């Protein structure tokens, strides 16, 4: 159940190769994400969750087989609640998720950094979420103004995060 190794794919090289692509197939997320987790570089096909200050569906996702996928969580950029913490990061690593990108906050930074999963989020916030069972899974989401769809491919490294409509 170890995390899937990610080949060293440079987001800078990908951007160089696709800088003339204005089709919308290749997108770059704004540089607003902090890096957590023990894997600074990760990539894989995208699965999505859209939720607001309720991580019920995030937990359901990371408790299921990741198969090398990246979970993109559109938390509405809320800075009021943490959508992922140490327990969910441990589940993600145990279940074979390559990474989690949260358009929102995370918590338990020491626990996050100990897990073999890549994690990006806007900030740290110690408050947990409410559990109301709300949200949507595997829908197109907008993360910092950029559309991300289930089945897209996400590549993340120290330089940033890029999204493609296919594996690169």
C-alpha atoms as a printed R data frame, in Angstrom:
    type eleno elety resid chain resno       x      y       z
1   ATOM     1    CA   UNK     A     1   0.000  0.000   0.000
2   ATOM     2    CA   UNK     A     2   2.942  2.332  -0.486
3   ATOM     3    CA   UNK     A     3   2.518  5.605  -2.322
4   ATOM     4    CA   UNK     A     4   3.084  5.417  -6.034
5   ATOM     5    CA   UNK     A     5   6.470  6.801  -7.079
6   ATOM     6    CA   UNK     A     6   6.167  9.888  -9.212
7   ATOM     7    CA   UNK     A     7   8.563 10.315 -12.101
8   ATOM     8    CA   UNK     A     8  10.577 13.523 -11.993
9   ATOM     9    CA   UNK     A     9   8.476 15.714 -14.272
10  ATOM    10    CA   UNK     A    10   9.363 19.393 -14.162
11  ATOM    11    CA   UNK     A    11   6.459 21.831 -14.246
12  ATOM    12    CA   UNK     A    12   8.866 24.387 -15.761
13  ATOM    13    CA   UNK     A    13   9.674 21.961 -18.607
14  ATOM    14    CA   UNK     A    14   5.959 21.293 -19.103
15  ATOM    15    CA   UNK     A    15   5.259 25.030 -19.236
16  ATOM    16    CA   UNK     A    16   8.091 25.526 -21.742
17  ATOM    17    CA   UNK     A    17   6.673 22.758 -23.929
18  ATOM    18    CA   UNK     A    18   3.102 24.107 -23.747
19  ATOM    19    CA   UNK     A    19   3.637 27.880 -23.547
20  ATOM    20    CA   UNK     A    20   1.980 28.382 -26.935
21  ATOM    21    CA   UNK     A    21  -1.058 26.267 -26.037
22  ATOM    22    CA   UNK     A    22  -4.061 28.590 -25.880
23  ATOM    23    CA   UNK     A    23  -6.593 25.783 -26.344
24  ATOM    24    CA   UNK     A    24  -7.340 25.498 -22.625
25  ATOM    25    CA   UNK     A    25  -6.028 21.917 -22.556
26  ATOM    26    CA   UNK     A    26  -2.988 23.016 -20.484
27  ATOM    27    CA   UNK     A    27  -3.514 25.216 -17.405
28  ATOM    28    CA   UNK     A    28  -1.345 26.536 -14.580
29  ATOM    29    CA   UNK     A    29  -2.686 27.140 -11.077
30  ATOM    30    CA   UNK     A    30  -1.805 30.488  -9.464
31  ATOM    31    CA   UNK     A    31   1.199 30.430  -7.078
32  ATOM    32    CA   UNK     A    32  -0.838 30.614  -3.867
33  ATOM    33    CA   UNK     A    33  -0.370 27.073  -2.539
34  ATOM    34    CA   UNK     A    34   1.882 25.997   0.329
35  ATOM    35    CA   UNK     A    35   3.528 22.570   0.234
36  ATOM    36    CA   UNK     A    36   2.958 19.928   2.914
37  ATOM    37    CA   UNK     A    37   3.300 16.157   3.045
38  ATOM    38    CA   UNK     A    38   6.452 14.082   2.570
39  ATOM    39    CA   UNK     A    39   6.236 14.058  -1.255
40  ATOM    40    CA   UNK     A    40   7.230 17.450  -2.682
41  ATOM    41    CA   UNK     A    41   6.593 16.218  -6.247
42  ATOM    42    CA   UNK     A    42   3.536 14.261  -7.327
43  ATOM    43    CA   UNK     A    43   1.306 13.701 -10.326
44  ATOM    44    CA   UNK     A    44  -1.632 11.641 -11.447
45  ATOM    45    CA   UNK     A    45  -5.131 11.633 -12.841
46  ATOM    46    CA   UNK     A    46  -7.541 13.953 -11.023
47  ATOM    47    CA   UNK     A    47 -10.525 13.109  -8.855
48  ATOM    48    CA   UNK     A    48 -12.472 16.049  -7.402
49  ATOM    49    CA   UNK     A    49 -14.525 17.046  -4.386
50  ATOM    50    CA   UNK     A    50 -16.416 20.332  -4.093
51  ATOM    51    CA   UNK     A    51 -17.301 21.226  -0.509
52  ATOM    52    CA   UNK     A    52 -17.466 24.220   1.803
53  ATOM    53    CA   UNK     A    53 -16.269 23.906   5.404
54  ATOM    54    CA   UNK     A    54 -17.464 20.259   5.457
55  ATOM    55    CA   UNK     A    55 -14.942 17.487   4.741
56  ATOM    56    CA   UNK     A    56 -17.328 14.500   4.765
57  ATOM    57    CA   UNK     A    57 -16.692 13.756   1.067
58  ATOM    58    CA   UNK     A    58 -12.941 14.396   1.392
59  ATOM    59    CA   UNK     A    59 -12.794 11.672   4.055
60  ATOM    60    CA   UNK     A    60 -14.864  9.318   1.876
61  ATOM    61    CA   UNK     A    61 -12.473  9.914  -1.046
62  ATOM    62    CA   UNK     A    62  -9.206  9.312   0.834
63  ATOM    63    CA   UNK     A    63 -10.710  6.251   2.548
64  ATOM    64    CA   UNK     A    64 -11.197  4.712  -0.930
65  ATOM    65    CA   UNK     A    65  -8.439  3.315  -3.215
66  ATOM    66    CA   UNK     A    66  -6.441  6.192  -4.706
67  ATOM    67    CA   UNK     A    67  -4.714  4.168  -7.431
68  ATOM    68    CA   UNK     A    68  -2.132  6.939  -7.896
69  ATOM    69    CA   UNK     A    69  -4.721  9.668  -8.364
70  ATOM    70    CA   UNK     A    70  -4.614 13.253  -7.100
71  ATOM    71    CA   UNK     A    71  -7.600 14.521  -5.117
72  ATOM    72    CA   UNK     A    72  -8.419 18.142  -5.934
73  ATOM    73    CA   UNK     A    73 -10.612 19.655  -3.229
74  ATOM    74    CA   UNK     A    74 -12.447 22.885  -4.023
75  ATOM    75    CA   UNK     A    75 -13.105 24.263  -0.578
76  ATOM    76    CA   UNK     A    76 -14.191 27.636  -1.916
77  ATOM    77    CA   UNK     A    77 -10.843 29.097  -0.751
78  ATOM    78    CA   UNK     A    78 -12.234 29.264   2.796
79  ATOM    79    CA   UNK     A    79  -9.629 30.198   5.385
80  ATOM    80    CA   UNK     A    80 -12.018 29.436   8.273
81  ATOM    81    CA   UNK     A    81 -11.831 25.612   8.513
82  ATOM    82    CA   UNK     A    82  -9.297 22.863   7.714
83  ATOM    83    CA   UNK     A    83 -10.530 20.317   5.156
84  ATOM    84    CA   UNK     A    84  -7.588 17.900   5.571
85  ATOM    85    CA   UNK     A    85  -5.680 16.955   8.705
86  ATOM    86    CA   UNK     A    86  -3.295 14.254   9.869
87  ATOM    87    CA   UNK     A    87  -5.835 11.431   9.910
88  ATOM    88    CA   UNK     A    88  -7.031 12.088   6.352
89  ATOM    89    CA   UNK     A    89  -3.441 12.495   5.104
90  ATOM    90    CA   UNK     A    90  -2.597  9.114   6.676
91  ATOM    91    CA   UNK     A    91  -5.624  7.531   4.964
92  ATOM    92    CA   UNK     A    92  -4.620  9.062   1.625
93  ATOM    93    CA   UNK     A    93  -1.062  7.714   1.926
94  ATOM    94    CA   UNK     A    94  -2.270  4.284   3.085
95  ATOM    95    CA   UNK     A    95  -4.797  4.036   0.246
96  ATOM    96    CA   UNK     A    96  -2.412  4.986  -2.570
97  ATOM    97    CA   UNK     A    97  -3.335  8.590  -3.355
98  ATOM    98    CA   UNK     A    98  -0.438 10.454  -5.006
99  ATOM    99    CA   UNK     A    99  -1.497 13.829  -3.673
100 ATOM   100    CA   UNK     A   100  -4.166 16.208  -2.439
101 ATOM   101    CA   UNK     A   101  -4.583 19.809  -3.591
102 ATOM   102    CA   UNK     A   102  -6.877 21.830  -1.331
103 ATOM   103    CA   UNK     A   103  -8.326 25.178  -2.391
104 ATOM   104    CA   UNK     A   104  -8.680 25.878   1.306
105 ATOM   105    CA   UNK     A   105  -6.884 25.005   4.542
106 ATOM   106    CA   UNK     A   106  -5.246 22.007   6.191
107 ATOM   107    CA   UNK     A   107  -4.140 21.319   9.786
108 ATOM   108    CA   UNK     A   108  -1.844 19.060  11.852
109 ATOM   109    CA   UNK     A   109   1.253 20.185   9.939
110 ATOM   110    CA   UNK     A   110   3.678 17.805  11.677
111 ATOM   111    CA   UNK     A   111   1.399 14.853  10.870
112 ATOM   112    CA   UNK     A   112   0.883 16.023   7.268
113 ATOM   113    CA   UNK     A   113   4.631 16.303   6.729
114 ATOM   114    CA   UNK     A   114   5.176 12.746   8.016
115 ATOM   115    CA   UNK     A   115   2.863 11.144   5.437
116 ATOM   116    CA   UNK     A   116   4.019  9.764   2.056
117 ATOM   117    CA   UNK     A   117   1.606 11.896   0.060
118 ATOM   118    CA   UNK     A   118   1.926 15.272  -1.644
119 ATOM   119    CA   UNK     A   119  -0.273 17.995  -0.159
120 ATOM   120    CA   UNK     A   120  -0.858 21.551  -1.333
121 ATOM   121    CA   UNK     A   121  -3.161 24.008   0.409
122 ATOM   122    CA   UNK     A   122  -3.664 27.738   0.815
123 ATOM   123    CA   UNK     A   123  -2.828 27.866   4.530
124 ATOM   124    CA   UNK     A   124  -2.895 26.184   7.926
125 ATOM   125    CA   UNK     A   125  -5.982 26.519  10.145
126 ATOM   126    CA   UNK     A   126  -6.386 24.521  13.372
127 ATOM   127    CA   UNK     A   127 -10.218 24.567  13.355
128 ATOM   128    CA   UNK     A   128 -11.843 21.379  12.001
129 ATOM   129    CA   UNK     A   129 -14.864 21.351   9.715
130 ATOM   130    CA   UNK     A   130 -18.479 20.689  10.458
131 ATOM   131    CA   UNK     A   131 -19.749 17.275   9.318
132 ATOM   132    CA   UNK     A   132 -22.997 17.983   7.469
133 ATOM   133    CA   UNK     A   133 -22.622 15.444   4.665
134 ATOM   134    CA   UNK     A   134 -22.713 18.221   2.047
135 ATOM   135    CA   UNK     A   135 -20.743 18.579  -1.167
136 ATOM   136    CA   UNK     A   136 -20.251 16.984  -4.575
137 ATOM   137    CA   UNK     A   137 -17.776 14.389  -5.859
138 ATOM   138    CA   UNK     A   138 -16.261 14.041  -9.334
139 ATOM   139    CA   UNK     A   139 -17.584 17.295 -10.747
140 ATOM   140    CA   UNK     A   140 -15.722 20.058 -12.597
141 ATOM   141    CA   UNK     A   141 -14.396 22.566 -10.050
142 ATOM   142    CA   UNK     A   142 -12.825 25.991 -10.264
143 ATOM   143    CA   UNK     A   143  -9.627 26.315  -8.254
144 ATOM   144    CA   UNK     A   144  -8.350 29.890  -8.015
145 ATOM   145    CA   UNK     A   145 -10.142 30.686 -11.284
146 ATOM   146    CA   UNK     A   146  -8.813 27.629 -13.149
147 ATOM   147    CA   UNK     A   147 -11.118 24.801 -14.225
148 ATOM   148    CA   UNK     A   148 -10.097 21.320 -13.066
149 ATOM   149    CA   UNK     A   149 -12.089 18.297 -14.218
150 ATOM   150    CA   UNK     A   150 -12.168 14.655 -13.151
151 ATOM   151    CA   UNK     A   151  -9.806 12.749 -15.447
152 ATOM   152    CA   UNK     A   152  -7.491 15.730 -16.033
153 ATOM   153    CA   UNK     A   153  -3.853 15.145 -15.086
154 ATOM   154    CA   UNK     A   154  -2.162 17.201 -12.376
155 ATOM   155    CA   UNK     A   155   1.598 17.683 -12.020
156 ATOM   156    CA   UNK     A   156   3.047 19.386  -8.918
157 ATOM   157    CA   UNK     A   157   6.608 20.185  -7.900
158 ATOM   158    CA   UNK     A   158   8.488 22.925  -6.046
159 ATOM   159    CA   UNK     A   159   7.856 25.374  -8.910
160 ATOM   160    CA   UNK     A   160   4.093 24.996  -9.094
161 ATOM   161    CA   UNK     A   161   1.067 23.033 -10.232
162 ATOM   162    CA   UNK     A   162  -0.064 22.425 -13.792
163 ATOM   163    CA   UNK     A   163  -3.191 20.738 -15.144
164 ATOM   164    CA   UNK     A   164  -3.582 18.999 -18.499
165 ATOM   165    CA   UNK     A   165  -6.561 17.379 -20.159
166 ATOM   166    CA   UNK     A   166  -4.373 14.304 -20.770
167 ATOM   167    CA   UNK     A   167  -1.246 12.581 -19.423
168 ATOM   168    CA   UNK     A   168   1.928 14.403 -20.489
